[in-house]
Amino acid sequence: QVQLVESGGGSVQAGGSLRLSCAASGSTFSTNVMGWYRQAPGKQRELVARIFSSGNAIYADSVKGRFTISRDNAKNQLYLQMNILKPEDTAVYYCNAVIQYTGVQYWGQGTQVTVSS
């Protein structure tokens, strides 16, 4: 069982920045594929960014150059630095873990990010 707890959401004006954090427990964090997803009202949940155990990362086209995903394996923490925020970034952001070899996924409870114009 993996527990994921997000923090760092809030309200910000367009052009501002926020940093999301996800504290993970219950598994070997360093080997998990970790990711951030988001879901806006009336829309499907979508991948924002994913980081592999190697440290390599992939991003949705909509956030490339503005968001940075990172992980601290010593602290079992996942981060998402969000810069130059836009109103269309408004959503609930979820932390996701995919367990190595099994493919089993776990989700956090989500944190709200609201960007006003």
C-alpha positions as CSV (number, residue, x, y, z in Angstrom):
1,Q,0.0,0.0,0.0
2,V,1.2,3.5,-0.9
3,Q,0.1,6.7,0.6
4,L,0.4,9.9,-1.3
5,V,-0.3,13.3,0.3
6,E,-0.2,16.5,-1.9
7,S,0.3,20.0,-0.6
8,G,1.1,23.5,-2.0
9,G,-2.0,24.2,-4.0
10,G,-3.8,27.6,-3.8
11,S,-4.9,30.6,-5.7
12,V,-2.6,32.8,-7.8
13,Q,-2.8,35.4,-10.5
14,A,-1.8,34.6,-14.1
15,G,1.9,34.8,-14.5
16,G,2.5,33.7,-10.9
17,S,4.1,30.5,-9.6
18,L,3.3,27.7,-7.2
19,R,5.2,24.6,-6.0
20,L,3.3,21.4,-5.4
21,S,4.7,18.7,-3.1
22,C,3.7,15.1,-2.7
23,A,4.8,13.1,0.3
24,A,5.0,9.3,-0.4
25,S,5.1,6.4,2.0
26,G,4.6,2.7,2.0
27,S,6.9,1.6,-0.8
28,T,10.3,1.9,-2.3
29,F,9.9,5.4,-3.6
30,S,13.1,5.6,-5.6
31,T,12.0,2.8,-8.0
32,N,8.5,4.1,-8.6
33,V,7.4,6.1,-11.7
34,M,5.9,9.2,-10.2
35,G,3.7,11.7,-11.9
36,W,1.4,14.7,-11.6
37,Y,-2.0,14.7,-13.3
38,R,-4.7,17.3,-13.3
39,Q,-8.5,17.4,-13.7
40,A,-10.4,20.6,-14.6
41,P,-14.2,20.8,-14.1
42,G,-16.0,18.9,-16.8
43,K,-12.8,17.5,-18.3
44,Q,-11.0,14.2,-18.1
45,R,-7.9,13.8,-15.9
46,E,-4.8,14.4,-17.9
47,L,-1.1,13.8,-17.4
48,V,0.9,16.9,-16.6
49,A,4.4,15.4,-16.1
50,R,6.0,12.1,-15.2
51,I,9.4,11.3,-13.8
52,F,11.1,8.0,-13.9
53,S,13.5,6.4,-11.4
54,S,16.4,7.5,-13.7
55,G,15.4,11.1,-13.3
56,N,14.2,11.4,-16.9
57,A,11.0,13.3,-17.2
58,I,8.2,13.9,-19.8
59,Y,5.7,16.8,-20.0
60,A,2.4,17.6,-21.5
61,D,2.9,20.0,-24.4
62,S,0.7,22.5,-22.6
63,V,3.2,22.9,-19.7
64,K,6.6,22.4,-21.4
65,G,8.9,25.2,-20.5
66,R,6.8,26.4,-17.6
67,F,6.5,23.4,-15.3
68,T,9.3,21.3,-13.8
69,I,8.9,17.9,-12.1
70,S,11.5,16.7,-9.7
71,R,11.9,14.1,-7.0
72,D,14.0,13.7,-3.8
73,N,14.4,10.0,-3.2
74,A,16.0,10.6,0.2
75,K,12.9,12.4,1.4
76,N,10.3,10.4,-0.5
77,Q,9.1,13.6,-2.0
78,L,7.8,14.6,-5.4
79,Y,7.6,18.2,-6.6
80,L,6.0,20.2,-9.4
81,Q,7.3,23.7,-9.9
82,M,4.8,25.7,-11.8
83,N,5.8,29.0,-13.4
84,I,4.0,31.5,-15.7
85,L,0.7,30.0,-14.6
86,K,-2.3,30.5,-16.9
87,P,-6.0,30.5,-16.1
88,E,-6.2,27.2,-18.1
89,D,-3.9,25.6,-15.6
90,T,-6.8,25.8,-13.0
91,A,-7.6,22.2,-11.9
92,V,-7.2,19.7,-9.1
93,Y,-3.7,18.3,-9.3
94,Y,-3.1,14.7,-8.3
95,C,0.1,12.9,-7.4
96,N,0.4,9.4,-8.9
97,A,2.7,6.5,-8.3
98,V,3.2,3.5,-10.5
99,I,4.9,0.6,-8.6
100,Q,7.8,-1.0,-10.4
101,Y,7.2,-4.4,-12.0
102,T,3.5,-4.6,-10.9
103,G,2.1,-1.5,-12.7
104,V,-0.2,-1.0,-9.8
105,Q,-1.1,2.7,-9.4
106,Y,-1.9,4.9,-6.4
107,W,-3.3,8.4,-6.2
108,G,-3.3,11.2,-3.7
109,Q,-6.4,13.1,-2.7
110,G,-5.6,16.1,-4.9
111,T,-4.9,19.7,-4.3
112,Q,-6.7,22.6,-5.9
113,V,-4.8,25.1,-8.1
114,T,-6.8,28.2,-9.2
115,V,-5.3,30.8,-11.6
116,S,-7.1,34.0,-12.0
117,S,-6.7,36.4,-15.0
